[in-house]
Every structure is written in structure tokens, then in C-alpha cells.
Amino acid sequence: MSFLTVRAYLELVHFDLYLARRDFLSLHAKVRNCPVVRAEQSQLVIDRVCAAVDVASIWYWKQVRCLQRSAVTACLLKRYGIRSEMVIGAQPQFPFRVHAWVEVAGCVVNDKPYMPQVYAVIDRC
């Protein structure tokens, strides 16, 4: 397991604590205020971070939800110099559903690319 995967796993634990307390506001603030260490665009970094979060999610002891996975992905990308946004959307028709994903330069990086067409964007952070 790589260092990045271990870091992703620990971040999953960190954000799981927010969700366990039902503290969405603090989770949201943590993602919004996570600084971009140095601004650069590198597809290799994006791919490595997303892969590390995917592997960490597989090894996590319980199911990882989209909000938790996206919060971790967005923060790790920011720490590795990628300007990213966690996007929260809602399905506008019945049945009502919400979903979270991460975008870099307007492109979805940790989910299917058509998420913005399926869900109306509620918030970006």
C-alpha cells in the first residue's frame, strides 16, 4: 500500500468522524478551506490521488459514501497542488437523490463524466 493510499485511508477516517456526528457544516468548511499548496495541473497527480482514494475505499471497514469519498479526494488534490471542487448535486425529479463528486477545471475526476447532467448543482466547495 503506497503512502498516498495510507493518507487517503486516514482522511476517510477523519471525514467519517464528521459524518458520524452529522456535522455536515464542519465537513463542508474543512473542504472549502483546504488550501491549494501550489497551483499546478497534472493529470498524473489527479489519476494517482483518485486511484489512492479508490483503493483506500475498498479497504475501509465500512461502506464509503460519495460525500466522504469526494471530500477526501478534493482535499488531497488541493494538498497536491490541484485546484479542485467538491460538487454537491440533487436529482431534480422523483425519486429525490443527492450525490457528490469532484471536478477539476469543470471536468469530473472521481465519477462518471455526466454527473452534472444528471444532478442539478446545489453547491461547490
C-alpha positions in Angstrom: 0.0 0.0 0.0 1.5 3.3 -1.0 1.9 6.4 1.2 -0.8 8.2 -0.7 -3.2 5.3 -0.2 -2.5 5.3 3.6 -3.0 9.0 3.7 -6.3 8.6 1.8 -7.4 5.9 4.3 -6.6 8.2 7.2 -8.6 11.0 5.6 -11.6 8.6 5.1 -11.4 8.1 8.9 -11.2 11.8 9.5 -14.2 12.7 7.4 -16.1 9.7 8.7 -16.0 11.3 12.1 -17.8 14.4 10.7 -20.4 12.2 9.2 -20.8 10.1 12.4 -21.5 13.4 14.3 -23.8 14.5 11.5 -21.7 17.6 11.3 -22.1 18.5 7.6 -21.3 22.2 8.2 -17.8 21.4 9.6 -17.1 18.8 6.8 -18.1 21.4 4.2 -16.0 24.1 5.9 -13.0 21.7 6.0 -13.2 21.0 2.3 -13.9 24.7 1.4 -10.9 25.9 3.5 -8.4 23.3 2.5 -5.6 25.3 0.9 -4.1 24.5 -2.5 -0.5 24.1 -1.6 0.9 25.0 -5.1 -1.2 25.6 -8.2 -0.4 23.1 -11.0 -2.4 20.9 -13.3 -1.1 17.4 -13.7 -3.3 14.6 -14.9 -0.8 12.1 -13.4 -1.4 13.6 -9.9 -5.1 13.6 -10.4 -5.1 10.0 -11.5 -2.9 8.9 -8.6 -5.0 10.7 -6.0 -8.2 9.2 -7.4 -6.7 5.7 -7.5 -5.4 6.0 -4.0 -8.9 7.1 -2.7 -10.5 4.2 -4.6 -8.1 1.6 -3.1 -8.4 3.1 0.4 -12.2 2.9 0.0 -12.0 -0.7 -0.9 -10.0 -1.4 2.3 -12.2 0.8 4.5 -14.1 -1.2 7.1 -17.5 0.1 6.1 -19.2 1.4 3.0 -17.7 4.8 1.9 -20.4 7.2 0.7 -19.9 9.7 -2.1 -19.7 12.7 0.2 -16.9 11.2 2.3 -15.0 9.9 -0.8 -15.4 13.3 -2.6 -14.3 15.3 0.5 -11.2 13.2 0.8 -10.4 13.4 -2.9 -10.9 17.2 -3.1 -8.7 17.8 0.0 -5.9 15.5 -1.2 -6.0 17.1 -4.7 -5.7 20.5 -3.1 -2.8 19.4 -0.9 -1.0 18.1 -4.0 -1.5 21.4 -5.9 -4.6 20.7 -7.9 -7.4 23.3 -7.8 -10.4 21.1 -7.3 -14.0 21.5 -6.1 -16.3 19.1 -4.3 -19.7 19.4 -6.0 -23.0 18.5 -4.4 -26.0 18.0 -6.6 -29.6 16.9 -6.4 -31.7 15.0 -8.9 -34.5 17.4 -9.8 -37.1 14.7 -10.4 -38.6 11.9 -8.3 -37.1 9.9 -6.7 -35.2 12.7 -5.0 -31.5 11.8 -4.7 -28.3 13.7 -3.8 -24.8 13.0 -4.9 -21.3 14.4 -4.5 -18.3 14.3 -6.9 -15.1 16.2 -7.6 -14.3 18.5 -10.5 -11.0 19.9 -11.8 -11.3 22.7 -14.3 -15.0 21.9 -14.8 -14.4 18.1 -15.5 -15.5 15.3 -13.2 -12.4 13.4 -12.0 -13.7 10.8 -9.5 -17.0 9.7 -11.0 -18.8 9.4 -14.3 -18.3 12.5 -16.5 -22.1 13.0 -17.0 -22.9 13.7 -13.3 -23.6 17.4 -13.9 -26.2 16.5 -16.5 -28.0 14.0 -14.1 -27.8 16.2 -10.9 -28.6 19.9 -10.5 -25.7 21.5 -8.7 -26.5 22.7 -5.2 -23.1 23.8 -4.0 -19.4 23.8 -4.9 -16.6 24.0 -2.3 
